[in-house]
Structures are given as structure tokens and as C-alpha cells.
Amino acid sequence: MEYRTDKTFGQCDPTLTYYHRTGAYLVIVQDGMVAAIPHRLGYLLPGGGIEGDETHEECLLRECLEEIGYDVRVDELITSADAWDTHPKVGPFHPIQYYYSGELLDQYAECGLDGTKLCLVSIDQLGVPMQRYAVQTYLSRETSAAALSFIDGRHHILDGPLTS
């Protein structure tokens, strides 16, 4: 299997046969809180496994409608990560996850198909270290963009062109 990610969690045990699963997830931050869904691990970002030949965007659109009842806008790729782990149902597990920024659009249902409702939670409530990493990466990019407005010891307005 050919893949490349920005960060790897855990180590591959070459004596095990892993179930590989590629997925796409949406990072939505509102007022310092992360849009997430409840799960046995805590909270997870909306998204899931890619089915067949669907694109990452098609996966996110389908998963968000199924899981939270929302249409979403998918913006840009933030980062990617994979992990060498154990899943309670499939055993040795290798999730390969791609994280995108995005926005909630129209709500079509009060909850997902399984009754799951979207929640706003703190980053610490996310139950998967890979997903906390993705949100931290997104937030640091936001901070970095703000830091770019501080040039030569002076703040510059970002609405127009930067001046020196």
C-alpha cells in the first residue's frame, strides 16, 4: 500500500497483518470549540472511511450528511496522519486520515442516521490523538497567519495590502 502522511502515531509491528483504512475528516472550529460527534473513544471529527473510488470531498459530503445531517463546504487540506493501532473489532488497525478545513452549510436533519448529534467540544475532548494533532495544526496555521501581520515590530492591517 502506497501512502504518505505528515505524522505517524505508533509503530508498525512487522509480525502483524494490519487492516488499512483511508479516511477524510473535517475540521470546523467555532469560537475556540471543535465540531465533533460522540463516540466510545470520546469525540471524533466528522468524516470517515473512503468508499470505492470516491474522492476525499465526496467522502466528506456523504459522511457529514450521514453522521450529522449537514451539508458542508470542504476547503483545503490541513494535514494528514496515520497510526499503527489495535481496533476492538478488526484487530491490528492502520488508519490513514486526511484532514480538511471546512464549514457547516445547510442542516437537513436534526441528527445523523444513527441518531448522532453534532457537538462543539474542546480540543482535549477529541478521543483520537491523530485528530487532536490535526486540529492543533489547523489552529497553529490560524495563529501563524495572524503573526504574519506583525512585521518590523509594527502591526499591519490585513484587509488590504501589507505596507512597510
Disulfide bonds with the S-S distance in Angstrom:
none
